């Protein structure tokens, strides 16, 4: 089995390979969506699409790896492997993202069912529960509840050297997570429109990604109640890796929330009859 839990390196290698190969799809959708929103700096967006998230992961990973090298830990990544990862990023992932962005930006933009007003209208004062931070914290509870139990087994596999075999159950939990993120984002977007707030896009992203805050809070709880980590370097590694997991979770769920709200608005406004 290629992704056998007994061989943990195979899962990491498969993840890196799939991430690089799927860069062409990321570039395509980023280019087409950016053209739809009438952006005027496509080159900058293409570079950010290709490098922003990998820069966060690899930058933090390389810095932490130097701490491991200083401690002469067996878990330190060899310098040649670090160079190989950078080469994969710049010579495989980066060209694929640029290629996908080129075709996506040349593609016809997403069609909207109605025309928008060219003069932006003033947004009235919003209720407290529709403001970004309270809404994010309240809405993030439901998606986090969908993955709470599974998160315990994942943390146990990462930090307590236990094998993780429940990939089928993990797939079902991911489906439930995606559905809950879609529903939360759509409901909040609908309430924003009812409150005459047309600036829905970043709210849909942050609200559906609010469960990442609870993932980070759970990692703090897990550290103090389940682990017995002693020393500055191990503690730094734990919270740094947990922070990277939370950032990844936030970007994933936020993107799902944004696209679900976007297609929801296209659907409901396509039913509007204008004489």
KETI-676860 format. One record per residue (C-alpha): x, y, z; residue number from 0. Coordinates in steps of 0.02 Angstrom, whole numbers. Each point is the difference from the previous one (the first is absolute). Layout:
<rs>
@X->X; Y->Y; Z->Z; n->NUM
...
</rs>
This chain:
<rs>
@X->0; Y->0; Z->0; n->0
@X->76; Y->165; Z->-56; n->1
@X->-71; Y->102; Z->144; n->2
@X->23; Y->-130; Z->136; n->3
@X->1; Y->78; Z->174; n->4
@X->147; Y->-112; Z->40; n->5
@X->103; Y->103; Z->-122; n->6
@X->-33; Y->179; Z->52; n->7
@X->121; Y->75; Z->-125; n->8
@X->-105; Y->-63; Z->-145; n->9
@X->-148; Y->106; Z->56; n->10
@X->107; Y->158; Z->6; n->11
@X->76; Y->-37; Z->-170; n->12
@X->-171; Y->-31; Z->-76; n->13
@X->-66; Y->162; Z->76; n->14
@X->144; Y->102; Z->-72; n->15
@X->-19; Y->-81; Z->-171; n->16
@X->-187; Y->26; Z->-9; n->17
@X->16; Y->180; Z->60; n->18
@X->122; Y->40; Z->-140; n->19
@X->-102; Y->-88; Z->-134; n->20
@X->-162; Y->85; Z->53; n->21
@X->84; Y->169; Z->-17; n->22
@X->-66; Y->14; Z->-177; n->23
@X->-179; Y->-10; Z->64; n->24
@X->37; Y->128; Z->137; n->25
@X->71; Y->120; Z->-129; n->26
@X->-145; Y->-25; Z->-119; n->27
@X->-136; Y->37; Z->128; n->28
@X->99; Y->144; Z->75; n->29
@X->22; Y->80; Z->-172; n->30
@X->-181; Y->-20; Z->-52; n->31
@X->-68; Y->62; Z->167; n->32
@X->119; Y->148; Z->-1; n->33
@X->-58; Y->47; Z->-174; n->34
@X->-181; Y->-13; Z->58; n->35
@X->34; Y->125; Z->139; n->36
@X->87; Y->114; Z->-125; n->37
@X->170; Y->4; Z->80; n->38
@X->139; Y->100; Z->-82; n->39
@X->156; Y->-87; Z->66; n->40
@X->-7; Y->-179; Z->-65; n->41
@X->188; Y->-31; Z->10; n->42
@X->6; Y->43; Z->184; n->43
@X->-149; Y->-113; Z->36; n->44
@X->79; Y->-144; Z->-97; n->45
@X->161; Y->15; Z->102; n->46
@X->-99; Y->6; Z->163; n->47
@X->-102; Y->-151; Z->-52; n->48
@X->158; Y->-99; Z->-33; n->49
@X->110; Y->58; Z->144; n->50
@X->-100; Y->70; Z->146; n->51
@X->-57; Y->-161; Z->83; n->52
@X->158; Y->-102; Z->-40; n->53
@X->106; Y->145; Z->64; n->54
@X->-89; Y->-6; Z->168; n->55
@X->18; Y->-189; Z->15; n->56
@X->177; Y->-16; Z->-65; n->57
@X->64; Y->157; Z->87; n->58
@X->-63; Y->-59; Z->169; n->59
@X->55; Y->-178; Z->-34; n->60
@X->176; Y->49; Z->-50; n->61
@X->22; Y->113; Z->152; n->62
@X->-61; Y->-137; Z->116; n->63
@X->113; Y->-124; Z->-87; n->64
@X->152; Y->104; Z->46; n->65
@X->-50; Y->-19; Z->183; n->66
@X->-5; Y->-188; Z->-25; n->67
@X->169; Y->2; Z->-86; n->68
@X->71; Y->101; Z->146; n->69
@X->-66; Y->-134; Z->119; n->70
@X->69; Y->-137; Z->-115; n->71
@X->-171; Y->-79; Z->-5; n->72
@X->-30; Y->-153; Z->-109; n->73
@X->-162; Y->83; Z->-60; n->74
@X->94; Y->142; Z->-85; n->75
@X->-22; Y->12; Z->-189; n->76
@X->164; Y->-14; Z->-96; n->77
@X->57; Y->156; Z->-90; n->78
@X->-6; Y->-89; Z->-168; n->79
@X->-183; Y->-44; Z->29; n->80
@X->-38; Y->183; Z->38; n->81
@X->81; Y->50; Z->-165; n->82
@X->-99; Y->-135; Z->-90; n->83
@X->-165; Y->65; Z->71; n->84
@X->43; Y->177; Z->-56; n->85
@X->45; Y->-66; Z->-173; n->86
@X->-168; Y->-90; Z->-11; n->87
@X->-89; Y->161; Z->50; n->88
@X->89; Y->113; Z->-125; n->89
@X->18; Y->-117; Z->-147; n->90
@X->-162; Y->-100; Z->8; n->91
@X->-132; Y->87; Z->106; n->92
@X->39; Y->179; Z->-52; n->93
@X->-8; Y->-31; Z->-189; n->94
@X->-159; Y->-102; Z->18; n->95
@X->-85; Y->139; Z->99; n->96
@X->54; Y->131; Z->-128; n->97
@X->-61; Y->-110; Z->-141; n->98
@X->-169; Y->-29; Z->82; n->99
@X->-16; Y->186; Z->42; n->100
@X->37; Y->46; Z->-181; n->101
@X->-139; Y->-110; Z->-68; n->102
@X->-120; Y->48; Z->140; n->103
@X->27; Y->186; Z->-27; n->104
@X->-27; Y->-19; Z->-187; n->105
@X->-159; Y->-98; Z->30; n->106
@X->-166; Y->91; Z->1; n->107
@X->-40; Y->63; Z->175; n->108
@X->-141; Y->-72; Z->102; n->109
@X->-166; Y->72; Z->-57; n->110
@X->-108; Y->90; Z->126; n->111
@X->-190; Y->-7; Z->-14; n->112
@X->-26; Y->186; Z->40; n->113
@X->99; Y->159; Z->-23; n->114
@X->71; Y->87; Z->152; n->115
@X->-17; Y->184; Z->41; n->116
@X->156; Y->99; Z->-46; n->117
@X->-22; Y->117; Z->148; n->118
@X->33; Y->-92; Z->165; n->119
@X->-136; Y->23; Z->129; n->120
@X->38; Y->39; Z->182; n->121
@X->-10; Y->-152; Z->112; n->122
@X->-108; Y->32; Z->155; n->123
@X->57; Y->-41; Z->176; n->124
@X->7; Y->-188; Z->22; n->125
@X->-64; Y->-99; Z->149; n->126
@X->136; Y->-62; Z->117; n->127
@X->-22; Y->-182; Z->-52; n->128
@X->31; Y->43; Z->-183; n->129
@X->166; Y->86; Z->32; n->130
@X->152; Y->-96; Z->-57; n->131
@X->76; Y->-62; Z->163; n->132
@X->-160; Y->-48; Z->95; n->133
@X->-74; Y->-79; Z->-156; n->134
@X->160; Y->-97; Z->-32; n->135
@X->6; Y->-68; Z->178; n->136
@X->-184; Y->-46; Z->4; n->137
@X->-2; Y->-80; Z->-172; n->138
@X->161; Y->-99; Z->24; n->139
@X->-76; Y->-109; Z->136; n->140
@X->-101; Y->-109; Z->-118; n->141
@X->140; Y->-49; Z->-122; n->142
@X->117; Y->-31; Z->145; n->143
@X->-129; Y->-113; Z->82; n->144
@X->-1; Y->-105; Z->-158; n->145
@X->187; Y->-36; Z->13; n->146
@X->25; Y->6; Z->188; n->147
@X->9; Y->-188; Z->30; n->148
@X->105; Y->-33; Z->-154; n->149
@X->120; Y->137; Z->51; n->150
@X->44; Y->-96; Z->157; n->151
@X->55; Y->-153; Z->-100; n->152
@X->99; Y->107; Z->-122; n->153
@X->93; Y->88; Z->141; n->154
@X->33; Y->-167; Z->83; n->155
@X->74; Y->-67; Z->-161; n->156
@X->110; Y->153; Z->-23; n->157
@X->61; Y->29; Z->178; n->158
@X->-17; Y->-169; Z->89; n->159
@X->72; Y->-115; Z->-136; n->160
@X->-163; Y->-92; Z->-29; n->161
@X->-51; Y->-72; Z->-168; n->162
@X->-150; Y->78; Z->-86; n->163
@X->-104; Y->-124; Z->-100; n->164
@X->-170; Y->86; Z->-8; n->165
@X->20; Y->81; Z->-171; n->166
@X->-174; Y->-53; Z->-57; n->167
@X->-78; Y->78; Z->154; n->168
@X->109; Y->154; Z->-26; n->169
@X->-70; Y->18; Z->-176; n->170
@X->-179; Y->-3; Z->68; n->171
@X->45; Y->130; Z->132; n->172
@X->75; Y->111; Z->-134; n->173
@X->-161; Y->-9; Z->-101; n->174
@X->-99; Y->50; Z->155; n->175
@X->122; Y->141; Z->32; n->176
@X->-17; Y->66; Z->-178; n->177
@X->-190; Y->-5; Z->8; n->178
@X->-5; Y->90; Z->167; n->179
@X->120; Y->135; Z->-64; n->180
@X->-111; Y->26; Z->-153; n->181
@X->-157; Y->15; Z->105; n->182
@X->78; Y->118; Z->126; n->183
@X->69; Y->115; Z->-135; n->184
@X->-164; Y->3; Z->-96; n->185
@X->-104; Y->40; Z->156; n->186
@X->117; Y->140; Z->54; n->187
@X->5; Y->73; Z->-176; n->188
@X->-190; Y->-1; Z->-5; n->189
@X->-9; Y->91; Z->167; n->190
@X->126; Y->128; Z->-63; n->191
@X->-106; Y->35; Z->-153; n->192
@X->-154; Y->17; Z->111; n->193
@X->98; Y->129; Z->100; n->194
@X->39; Y->93; Z->-164; n->195
@X->184; Y->-46; Z->7; n->196
@X->56; Y->-45; Z->-176; n->197
@X->183; Y->-24; Z->51; n->198
@X->-19; Y->-185; Z->24; n->199
@X->158; Y->-76; Z->-74; n->200
@X->126; Y->20; Z->141; n->201
@X->-135; Y->-34; Z->128; n->202
@X->-42; Y->-164; Z->-85; n->203
@X->184; Y->-47; Z->1; n->204
@X->37; Y->45; Z->181; n->205
@X->-163; Y->-65; Z->70; n->206
@X->15; Y->-173; Z->-74; n->207
@X->185; Y->-3; Z->48; n->208
@X->-38; Y->48; Z->180; n->209
@X->10; Y->-182; Z->53; n->210
@X->190; Y->14; Z->-19; n->211
@X->0; Y->105; Z->159; n->212
@X->-76; Y->-146; Z->95; n->213
@X->125; Y->-119; Z->-79; n->214
@X->141; Y->106; Z->70; n->215
@X->-89; Y->12; Z->168; n->216
@X->-17; Y->-190; Z->2; n->217
@X->186; Y->-19; Z->-34; n->218
@X->34; Y->106; Z->156; n->219
@X->-121; Y->-108; Z->101; n->220
@X->82; Y->-158; Z->-68; n->221
@X->173; Y->64; Z->48; n->222
@X->-43; Y->32; Z->181; n->223
@X->-111; Y->-152; Z->28; n->224
@X->67; Y->-141; Z->-109; n->225
@X->184; Y->31; Z->-29; n->226
@X->153; Y->7; Z->110; n->227
@X->117; Y->107; Z->-104; n->228
@X->151; Y->71; Z->90; n->229
@X->118; Y->130; Z->-71; n->230
@X->-9; Y->155; Z->-107; n->231
@X->38; Y->-79; Z->-169; n->232
@X->-133; Y->-138; Z->11; n->233
@X->-130; Y->126; Z->59; n->234
@X->47; Y->118; Z->-142; n->235
@X->-16; Y->-141; Z->-125; n->236
@X->-170; Y->-52; Z->66; n->237
@X->-80; Y->172; Z->-4; n->238
@X->81; Y->46; Z->-166; n->239
@X->-64; Y->-157; Z->-85; n->240
@X->-170; Y->22; Z->81; n->241
@X->-6; Y->178; Z->-65; n->242
@X->41; Y->-60; Z->-176; n->243
@X->-139; Y->-129; Z->13; n->244
@X->-122; Y->136; Z->56; n->245
@X->52; Y->115; Z->-144; n->246
@X->-23; Y->-140; Z->-126; n->247
@X->-169; Y->-42; Z->75; n->248
@X->-52; Y->182; Z->-8; n->249
@X->47; Y->19; Z->-183; n->250
@X->-88; Y->-162; Z->-46; n->251
@X->-163; Y->34; Z->90; n->252
@X->1; Y->184; Z->-47; n->253
@X->16; Y->-41; Z->-185; n->254
@X->-144; Y->-122; Z->12; n->255
@X->-107; Y->132; Z->85; n->256
@X->41; Y->132; Z->-129; n->257
@X->-41; Y->-108; Z->-151; n->258
@X->-160; Y->-67; Z->77; n->259
@X->-60; Y->178; Z->37; n->260
@X->49; Y->57; Z->-174; n->261
@X->-99; Y->-136; Z->-87; n->262
@X->-144; Y->23; Z->122; n->263
@X->-13; Y->184; Z->-46; n->264
@X->9; Y->-40; Z->-185; n->265
@X->-141; Y->-124; Z->23; n->266
@X->-119; Y->112; Z->98; n->267
@X->30; Y->153; Z->-108; n->268
@X->-29; Y->-100; Z->-158; n->269
@X->-179; Y->-22; Z->62; n->270
@X->-27; Y->188; Z->11; n->271
@X->-122; Y->62; Z->-133; n->272
@X->44; Y->172; Z->-69; n->273
@X->-119; Y->82; Z->-123; n->274
</rs>
